[in-house]
Amino acid sequence: MPDYATRRVPLRAEHLAHAWQAHGRGELELAGALDAPADGAVFVFRGDSPAAAEAFARADPYVRAGLVTRWEVRPWRTVVGTGAATPLRPGAERAGASG
């Protein structure tokens, strides 16, 4: 949508409040717009199911207003880093782990 940046202005505060509320509930870990080109965003949720992410997207002001017309929720198996849900160290794959 070529005029997305302009059309989002009246909804931006509500969108950000929605995101910070999800973060405060412990559902949303990180979020932000993609840049160069600015053609999407990434939201990282933590949970045992996609329910919180799906509910967030359906209730998001940008989605409700028709600014965002397509979104998808996909599982992400994190294996490296302090916050990895399923840490996998070198050599663990030989012991039967996958990743």
N, CA, C and O atoms as a MOPAC input file, in Angstrom:
PM7 MOZYME 1SCF
protein

 N      0.86200 1    -1.16100 1     0.00000 1
 C      0.00000 1     0.00000 1     0.00000 1
 C      0.91200 1     1.22900 1     0.00000 1
 O      1.60300 1     1.49100 1     0.98400 1
 N      0.91200 1     1.97300 1    -1.09400 1
 C      1.85300 1     3.08800 1    -1.22900 1
 C      1.68400 1     4.19500 1    -0.20500 1
 O      2.67300 1     4.83700 1     0.14900 1
 N      0.49400 1     4.44700 1     0.28300 1
 C      0.28300 1     5.53200 1     1.23400 1
 C      0.16200 1     5.02200 1     2.67600 1
 O     -0.41700 1     5.69300 1     3.53000 1
 N      0.70400 1     3.84800 1     2.93300 1
 C      0.60500 1     3.21300 1     4.25300 1
 C      1.14600 1     4.11700 1     5.36300 1
 O      0.49300 1     4.29900 1     6.39100 1
 N      2.32700 1     4.67700 1     5.15900 1
 C      2.95700 1     5.50300 1     6.20700 1
 C      2.07600 1     6.68700 1     6.58700 1
 O      2.01600 1     7.06100 1     7.75800 1
 N      1.41100 1     7.26400 1     5.63500 1
 C      0.51900 1     8.39200 1     5.91300 1
 C     -0.77000 1     7.91600 1     6.57900 1
 O     -1.24400 1     8.53400 1     7.53200 1
 N     -1.33400 1     6.82600 1     6.08100 1
 C     -2.61200 1     6.33200 1     6.59200 1
 C     -2.50600 1     5.76000 1     8.00800 1
 O     -3.50500 1     5.69600 1     8.72500 1
 N     -1.31300 1     5.34800 1     8.41000 1
 C     -1.18200 1     4.76700 1     9.74900 1
 C     -1.11400 1     5.82400 1    10.85500 1
 O     -1.36100 1     5.50800 1    12.01900 1
 N     -0.78900 1     7.04900 1    10.51700 1
 C     -0.56400 1     8.09800 1    11.51600 1
 C     -1.69900 1     8.19200 1    12.54000 1
 O     -1.41200 1     8.20000 1    13.73700 1
 N     -2.97300 1     8.26300 1    12.13300 1
 C     -4.02800 1     8.40500 1    13.14300 1
 C     -4.18900 1     7.17600 1    14.04300 1
 O     -4.79700 1     7.27300 1    15.10900 1
 N     -3.65600 1     6.03000 1    13.63000 1
 C     -3.81300 1     4.78700 1    14.38500 1
 C     -2.54800 1     4.37800 1    15.13700 1
 O     -2.57200 1     3.42600 1    15.91700 1
 N     -1.45700 1     5.08300 1    14.91000 1
 C     -0.15300 1     4.66000 1    15.44100 1
 C     -0.11800 1     4.58100 1    16.96400 1
 O      0.39900 1     3.60300 1    17.50500 1
 N     -0.64200 1     5.56100 1    17.66200 1
 C     -0.61300 1     5.53400 1    19.13100 1
 C     -1.40100 1     4.33400 1    19.65700 1
 O     -0.96500 1     3.66200 1    20.59200 1
 N     -2.55700 1     4.06900 1    19.05800 1
 C     -3.36200 1     2.92200 1    19.48600 1
 C     -2.65400 1     1.60300 1    19.17600 1
 O     -2.69400 1     0.67000 1    19.97800 1
 N     -2.00900 1     1.52800 1    18.01900 1
 C     -1.24800 1     0.33600 1    17.62900 1
 C     -0.10300 1     0.08300 1    18.61300 1
 O      0.10100 1    -1.04500 1    19.06100 1
 N      0.64300 1     1.14200 1    18.94500 1
 C      1.76600 1     0.99300 1    19.88000 1
 C      1.27100 1     0.62300 1    21.27700 1
 O      1.89800 1    -0.19000 1    21.95600 1
 N      0.17000 1     1.20100 1    21.71000 1
 C     -0.39500 1     0.85400 1    23.02000 1
 C     -0.79500 1    -0.62300 1    23.03700 1
 O     -0.55900 1    -1.32900 1    24.01800 1
 N     -1.39700 1    -1.07500 1    21.95200 1
 C     -1.79200 1    -2.48600 1    21.83100 1
 C     -0.56900 1    -3.39900 1    21.96700 1
 O     -0.61700 1    -4.41700 1    22.65900 1
 N      0.52000 1    -3.02300 1    21.30100 1
 C      1.74400 1    -3.82200 1    21.36000 1
 C      2.35600 1    -3.80200 1    22.75900 1
 O      2.75400 1    -4.85000 1    23.26800 1
 N      2.43700 1    -2.63500 1    23.38300 1
 C      3.01500 1    -2.55400 1    24.72900 1
 C      2.17100 1    -3.30600 1    25.75300 1
 O      2.71200 1    -3.86300 1    26.70900 1
 N      0.86500 1    -3.32900 1    25.56700 1
 C      0.00800 1    -4.11100 1    26.46800 1
 C      0.30400 1    -5.60000 1    26.33500 1
 O      0.37500 1    -6.30800 1    27.33900 1
 N      0.47500 1    -6.07900 1    25.11300 1
 C      0.81300 1    -7.48800 1    24.89100 1
 C      2.17600 1    -7.80500 1    25.50300 1
 O      2.37800 1    -8.88300 1    26.06200 1
 N      3.09400 1    -6.87300 1    25.39400 1
 C      4.41200 1    -7.05100 1    26.01500 1
 C      4.27000 1    -7.12200 1    27.54100 1
 O      4.88600 1    -7.97000 1    28.18700 1
 N      3.47600 1    -6.25200 1    28.09700 1
 C      3.26100 1    -6.22100 1    29.54100 1
 C      2.63700 1    -7.50500 1    30.07000 1
 O      2.87300 1    -7.88300 1    31.21800 1
 N      1.85000 1    -8.17300 1    29.24700 1
 C      1.25500 1    -9.45600 1    29.64000 1
 C      2.22500 1   -10.61800 1    29.47500 1
 O      1.90400 1   -11.75200 1    29.83200 1
 N      3.42000 1   -10.34000 1    28.93200 1
 C      4.41400 1   -11.38600 1    28.73800 1
 C      4.21700 1   -12.18400 1    27.46300 1
 O      4.83400 1   -13.23600 1    27.29800 1
 N      3.37900 1   -11.71300 1    26.56300 1
 C      3.12500 1   -12.43300 1    25.30900 1
 C      4.07200 1   -11.99200 1    24.19700 1
 O      4.62600 1   -12.82900 1    23.48600 1
 N      4.25600 1   -10.70500 1    24.04800 1
 C      5.05900 1   -10.14400 1    22.96700 1
 C      6.46500 1    -9.84200 1    23.47500 1
 O      6.64600 1    -9.04900 1    24.39900 1
 N      7.45000 1   -10.47700 1    22.86600 1
 C      8.84600 1   -10.27900 1    23.26900 1
 C      9.46600 1    -9.06500 1    22.59400 1
 O     10.04600 1    -8.20700 1    23.26000 1
 N      9.34700 1    -8.99400 1    21.29300 1
 C      9.94700 1    -7.92200 1    20.49100 1
 C      9.04900 1    -7.63800 1    19.29700 1
 O      8.32900 1    -8.52100 1    18.83200 1
 N      9.09100 1    -6.42400 1    18.81000 1
 C      8.33400 1    -6.08600 1    17.60500 1
 C      8.94100 1    -4.86300 1    16.95800 1
 O      9.53200 1    -4.01800 1    17.63000 1
 N      8.79500 1    -4.77600 1    15.66600 1
 C      9.25700 1    -3.59800 1    14.95500 1
 C      9.07000 1    -3.73900 1    13.46200 1
 O      8.90400 1    -4.84000 1    12.93700 1
 N      9.10000 1    -2.60400 1    12.79100 1
 C      8.92300 1    -2.55500 1    11.34300 1
 C     10.20900 1    -2.94500 1    10.63200 1
 O     11.30700 1    -2.65800 1    11.10900 1
 N     10.06400 1    -3.59200 1     9.50500 1
 C     11.20000 1    -3.85300 1     8.62600 1
 C     11.54400 1    -2.55500 1     7.91200 1
 O     10.69100 1    -1.68800 1     7.72400 1
 N     12.78900 1    -2.43600 1     7.52400 1
 C     13.24400 1    -1.19500 1     6.90900 1
 C     14.06700 1    -1.53000 1     5.67300 1
 O     14.67800 1    -2.59400 1     5.58400 1
 N     14.07000 1    -0.62100 1     4.74300 1
 C     14.87300 1    -0.68800 1     3.52300 1
 C     14.64000 1    -1.96100 1     2.71700 1
 O     15.57200 1    -2.75100 1     2.56400 1
 N     13.46300 1    -2.19000 1     2.20800 1
 C     12.29700 1    -1.31600 1     2.17000 1
 C     11.38400 1    -1.52800 1     3.38200 1
 O     11.38800 1    -2.59200 1     4.00100 1
 N     10.62200 1    -0.51700 1     3.69800 1
 C      9.65900 1    -0.57800 1     4.79900 1
 C      8.39100 1    -1.25200 1     4.27100 1
 O      7.43800 1    -0.58400 1     3.86900 1
 N      8.39800 1    -2.57500 1     4.28000 1
 C      7.29400 1    -3.30600 1     3.65700 1
 C      6.70800 1    -4.39100 1     4.55700 1
 O      6.06200 1    -5.31500 1     4.06400 1
 N      6.92000 1    -4.29400 1     5.85000 1
 C      6.37100 1    -5.29200 1     6.76600 1
 C      6.88800 1    -5.06300 1     8.16200 1
 O      7.55700 1    -4.07100 1     8.44700 1
 N      6.56300 1    -6.00500 1     9.02800 1
 C      7.00200 1    -5.93800 1    10.41100 1
 C      7.15900 1    -7.35600 1    10.93700 1
 O      6.61900 1    -8.30800 1    10.37200 1
 N      7.90500 1    -7.48100 1    12.02400 1
 C      8.10700 1    -8.77300 1    12.67700 1
 C      7.73500 1    -8.62100 1    14.13900 1
 O      8.18800 1    -7.69600 1    14.81400 1
 N      6.90700 1    -9.53700 1    14.62400 1
 C      6.49000 1    -9.57900 1    16.02000 1
 C      6.87800 1   -10.94200 1    16.55900 1
 O      6.50600 1   -11.96500 1    15.98300 1
 N      7.62200 1   -10.97200 1    17.65600 1
 C      8.06400 1   -12.22600 1    18.26500 1
 C      7.27100 1   -12.43100 1    19.54900 1
 O      7.38800 1   -11.66000 1    20.50100 1
 N      6.46000 1   -13.48900 1    19.55400 1
 C      5.63400 1   -13.83600 1    20.70700 1
 C      6.22400 1   -15.05200 1    21.40100 1
 O      6.93300 1   -15.84700 1    20.78400 1
 N      5.93300 1   -15.19100 1    22.66900 1
 C      6.34900 1   -16.36700 1    23.43200 1
 C      5.07700 1   -17.05100 1    23.92200 1
 O      4.19200 1   -16.40400 1    24.48300 1
 N      4.99200 1   -18.36500 1    23.70800 1
 C      3.83100 1   -19.10900 1    24.17500 1
 C      3.84300 1   -20.53200 1    23.66700 1
 O      4.64400 1   -20.90000 1    22.80800 1
 N      2.94500 1   -21.31900 1    24.21200 1
 C      2.84700 1   -22.72400 1    23.83900 1
 C      1.96900 1   -22.95200 1    22.61300 1
 O      1.93300 1   -24.05300 1    22.06300 1
 N      1.25800 1   -21.90000 1    22.18700 1
 C      0.38600 1   -22.02400 1    21.02500 1
 C      0.38000 1   -20.68500 1    20.29200 1
 O      0.86700 1   -19.68500 1    20.81900 1
 N     -0.16400 1   -20.66600 1    19.09200 1
 C     -0.23400 1   -19.40900 1    18.34600 1
 C     -1.39300 1   -18.50300 1    18.77400 1
 O     -1.57800 1   -17.43500 1    18.19000 1
 N     -2.16300 1   -18.89900 1    19.76100 1
 C     -3.38800 1   -18.18700 1    20.12900 1
 C     -3.15800 1   -16.70900 1    20.45200 1
 O     -3.89700 1   -15.85700 1    19.95900 1
 N     -2.15900 1   -16.39000 1    21.26200 1
 C     -1.92800 1   -14.98900 1    21.64500 1
 C     -1.52900 1   -14.14900 1    20.43500 1
 O     -1.98900 1   -13.01600 1    20.29200 1
 N     -0.69300 1   -14.68200 1    19.57600 1
 C     -0.26700 1   -13.94300 1    18.38400 1
 C     -1.43800 1   -13.72200 1    17.43700 1
 O     -1.58500 1   -12.63700 1    16.87500 1
 N     -2.26400 1   -14.73000 1    17.25700 1
 C     -3.41900 1   -14.60900 1    16.37500 1
 C     -4.42300 1   -13.59600 1    16.93300 1
 O     -4.95600 1   -12.77500 1    16.18800 1
 N     -4.67800 1   -13.65300 1    18.23100 1
 C     -5.59800 1   -12.70900 1    18.86300 1
 C     -5.05800 1   -11.28300 1    18.74900 1
 O     -5.81000 1   -10.34500 1    18.48300 1
 N     -3.75500 1   -11.13000 1    18.95000 1
 C     -3.12900 1    -9.81800 1    18.81700 1
 C     -3.35800 1    -9.26900 1    17.41100 1
 O     -3.78900 1    -8.12700 1    17.25400 1
 N     -3.07500 1   -10.06700 1    16.40000 1
 C     -3.21100 1    -9.60400 1    15.02000 1
 C     -4.65200 1    -9.23200 1    14.69000 1
 O     -4.89600 1    -8.19000 1    14.08100 1
 N     -5.59600 1   -10.06200 1    15.07800 1
 C     -7.00300 1    -9.77500 1    14.78100 1
 C     -7.47400 1    -8.47400 1    15.43800 1
 O     -8.31300 1    -7.76500 1    14.88200 1
 N     -6.93400 1    -8.16300 1    16.61800 1
 C     -7.35100 1    -6.97000 1    17.35900 1
 C     -6.50900 1    -5.73900 1    17.04200 1
 O     -6.84200 1    -4.64200 1    17.49200 1
 N     -5.43600 1    -5.88900 1    16.28400 1
 C     -4.54500 1    -4.76100 1    16.01600 1
 C     -5.27100 1    -3.65900 1    15.23500 1
 O     -5.97500 1    -3.95300 1    14.26800 1
 N     -5.10900 1    -2.40800 1    15.64000 1
 C     -5.77600 1    -1.30400 1    14.95100 1
 C     -5.46500 1    -1.22600 1    13.45400 1
 O     -6.33700 1    -0.87400 1    12.66000 1
 N     -4.23600 1    -1.55100 1    13.06600 1
 C     -3.88500 1    -1.50600 1    11.64100 1
 C     -4.65600 1    -2.56600 1    10.86000 1
 O     -5.06900 1    -2.32200 1     9.72700 1
 N     -4.84900 1    -3.73000 1    11.45500 1
 C     -5.61100 1    -4.80200 1    10.80100 1
 C     -7.08700 1    -4.42400 1    10.74800 1
 O     -7.72300 1    -4.52600 1     9.69900 1
 N     -7.62200 1    -3.99200 1    11.87400 1
 C     -9.04600 1    -3.63300 1    11.93100 1
 C     -9.40200 1    -2.51900 1    10.94300 1
 O    -10.50100 1    -2.51300 1    10.38900 1
 N     -8.49200 1    -1.58900 1    10.72200 1
 C     -8.74200 1    -0.47300 1     9.80500 1
 C     -8.45500 1    -0.82400 1     8.35000 1
 O     -8.70100 1    -0.01100 1     7.46000 1
 N     -7.93400 1    -2.02700 1     8.09700 1
 C     -7.64500 1    -2.43900 1     6.72800 1
 C     -6.31100 1    -1.97000 1     6.19000 1
 O     -6.03800 1    -2.13200 1     5.00100 1
 N     -5.46400 1    -1.38900 1     7.04500 1
 C     -4.12000 1    -0.99000 1     6.59900 1
 C     -3.24400 1    -2.21000 1     6.38600 1
 O     -2.48700 1    -2.28300 1     5.41800 1
 N     -3.35100 1    -3.15900 1     7.29200 1
 C     -2.65400 1    -4.45000 1     7.14400 1
 C     -3.70200 1    -5.43600 1     6.65400 1
 O     -4.68200 1    -5.71200 1     7.34500 1
 N     -3.48600 1    -5.95800 1     5.46500 1
 C     -4.47300 1    -6.84700 1     4.86200 1
 C     -4.04900 1    -8.30800 1     4.87900 1
 O     -4.84600 1    -9.19900 1     4.58400 1
 N     -2.79900 1    -8.54400 1     5.22400 1
 C     -2.30700 1    -9.92100 1     5.27000 1
 C     -1.31000 1   -10.05800 1     6.40800 1
 O     -0.41400 1    -9.22800 1     6.56400 1
 N     -1.47100 1   -11.10700 1     7.20000 1
 C     -0.52700 1   -11.42700 1     8.26700 1
 C     -0.50900 1   -12.93500 1     8.42300 1
 O     -1.44200 1   -13.63100 1     8.02100 1
 N      0.56600 1   -13.42600 1     9.01400 1
 C      0.66100 1   -14.86400 1     9.24400 1
 C      1.39800 1   -15.12300 1    10.54500 1
 O      2.30900 1   -14.38200 1    10.91600 1
 N      0.99800 1   -16.17100 1    11.22700 1
 C      1.64000 1   -16.59100 1    12.46500 1
 C      2.35200 1   -17.90100 1    12.16000 1
 O      1.74300 1   -18.85100 1    11.66700 1
 N      3.64800 1   -17.94300 1    12.45700 1
 C      4.44700 1   -19.14400 1    12.21800 1
 C      5.25900 1   -19.47300 1    13.45400 1
 O      5.81000 1   -18.57900 1    14.09500 1
 N      5.33700 1   -20.75000 1    13.79200 1
 C      6.19900 1   -21.15200 1    14.91200 1
 C      7.66300 1   -20.87800 1    14.56100 1
 O      8.07400 1   -20.97600 1    13.40400 1
 N      8.42800 1   -20.53600 1    15.58300 1
 C      9.85900 1   -20.29400 1    15.40900 1
 C     10.57500 1   -21.07800 1    16.48800 1
 O     10.40000 1   -20.81000 1    17.67600 1
 N     11.36500 1   -22.02800 1    16.08900 1
 C     12.09700 1   -22.86700 1    17.03400 1
 C     13.45100 1   -22.22200 1    17.30000 1
 O     14.37700 1   -22.35600 1    16.49900 1
 N     13.56400 1   -21.52600 1    18.42200 1
 C     14.81500 1   -20.84900 1    18.75700 1
 C     15.74800 1   -21.84000 1    19.44900 1
 O     15.34900 1   -22.53500 1    20.38300 1
 N     16.99600 1   -21.89600 1    18.97800 1
 C     17.95100 1   -22.87400 1    19.50200 1
 C     19.25600 1   -22.25300 1    20.00000 1
 O     20.03100 1   -22.93200 1    20.67400 1
 N     19.52100 1   -20.98300 1    19.69000 1
 C     20.75900 1   -20.33200 1    20.10900 1
 C     20.41500 1   -19.01500 1    20.78800 1
 O     19.60000 1   -18.24000 1    20.28800 1
 N     21.03900 1   -18.77100 1    21.92600 1
 C     20.87000 1   -17.50500 1    22.62400 1
 C     20.30800 1   -17.68800 1    24.01800 1
 O     19.78200 1   -18.74500 1    24.36500 1
 N     20.43100 1   -16.63800 1    24.80500 1
 C     19.99700 1   -16.67100 1    26.19100 1
 C     18.52200 1   -17.00200 1    26.32400 1
 O     18.13400 1   -17.74500 1    27.22600 1
 N     17.69500 1   -16.46200 1    25.44000 1
 C     16.26000 1   -16.68700 1    25.51900 1
 C     15.75200 1   -17.82700 1    24.66700 1
 O     14.54200 1   -17.95400 1    24.48000 1
 N     16.64700 1   -18.67300 1    24.13600 1
 C     16.21200 1   -19.76900 1    23.26300 1
 C     15.26100 1   -20.70600 1    23.99800 1
 O     15.52500 1   -21.12000 1    25.12700 1
 N     14.16400 1   -21.03000 1    23.34600 1
 C     13.16600 1   -21.92200 1    23.94800 1
 C     13.67500 1   -23.35700 1    24.03000 1
 O     13.36000 1   -24.07900 1    24.97700 1
 N     14.46100 1   -23.76800 1    23.03800 1
 C     15.00600 1   -25.13200 1    23.01300 1
 C     16.49600 1   -25.06300 1    22.67900 1
 O     16.89700 1   -25.36000 1    21.55400 1
 N     17.32200 1   -24.67000 1    23.66500 1
 C     18.75400 1   -24.51000 1    23.39800 1
 C     19.37600 1   -25.80000 1    22.86700 1
 O     19.10800 1   -26.89200 1    23.36800 1
 N     20.19800 1   -25.64700 1    21.86000 1
 C     20.87600 1   -26.78700 1    21.25700 1
 C     22.35400 1   -26.45000 1    21.13800 1
 O     22.74300 1   -25.57700 1    20.36200 1
 N     23.15800 1   -27.13800 1    21.90100 1
 C     24.60400 1   -26.90100 1    21.90700 1
 C     25.28400 1   -27.78600 1    20.87200 1
 O     24.74400 1   -28.82700 1    20.49800 1
 N     26.47800 1   -27.37900 1    20.40100 1
 C     27.22100 1   -28.19800 1    19.45200 1
 C     27.40800 1   -29.61100 1    19.99900 1
 O     27.71900 1   -29.80000 1    21.17500 1
 N     27.21700 1   -30.58200 1    19.14000 1
 C     27.36200 1   -31.97900 1    19.53100 1
 C     26.08000 1   -32.60800 1    20.01600 1
 O     25.98300 1   -33.83400 1    20.06800 1
 N     25.09200 1   -31.80900 1    20.37400 1
 C     23.83400 1   -32.35600 1    20.89100 1
 C     23.07700 1   -33.13400 1    19.81900 1
 O     22.34000 1   -34.06900 1    20.13200 1
 N     23.26000 1   -32.74600 1    18.53900 1
 C     22.55300 1   -33.45200 1    17.47800 1
 C     22.98000 1   -34.91400 1    17.38000 1
 O     22.20700 1   -35.76100 1    16.93100 1
 N     24.20800 1   -35.21100 1    17.79900 1
 C     24.67500 1   -36.59400 1    17.79600 1
 C     23.99600 1   -37.41100 1    18.88900 1
 O     23.96200 1   -38.64000 1    18.83900 1
 N     23.46000 1   -36.70400 1    19.87400 1
 C     22.79000 1   -37.39300 1    20.98700 1
 C     21.29300 1   -37.56000 1    20.71900 1
 O     20.54200 1   -37.98500 1    21.59700 1
 N     20.86200 1   -37.21800 1    19.48200 1
 C     19.46000 1   -37.42400 1    19.14100 1
 C     18.60600 1   -36.17200 1    19.08900 1
 O     17.42800 1   -36.24800 1    18.74100 1
 N     19.18000 1   -35.00400 1    19.43300 1
 C     18.41300 1   -33.76300 1    19.34900 1
 C     18.37300 1   -33.30100 1    17.90800 1
 O     19.22100 1   -33.68900 1    17.10500 1
 N     17.40700 1   -32.48700 1    17.57900 1
 C     17.33200 1   -31.94700 1    16.21800 1
 C     17.21700 1   -30.44500 1    16.28200 1
 O     16.88900 1   -29.89800 1    17.33500 1
 N     17.47400 1   -29.76700 1    15.19400 1
 C     17.34900 1   -28.31400 1    15.16600 1
 C     17.93900 1   -27.80700 1    13.97500 1
 O     17.94100 1   -26.59600 1    13.75400 1

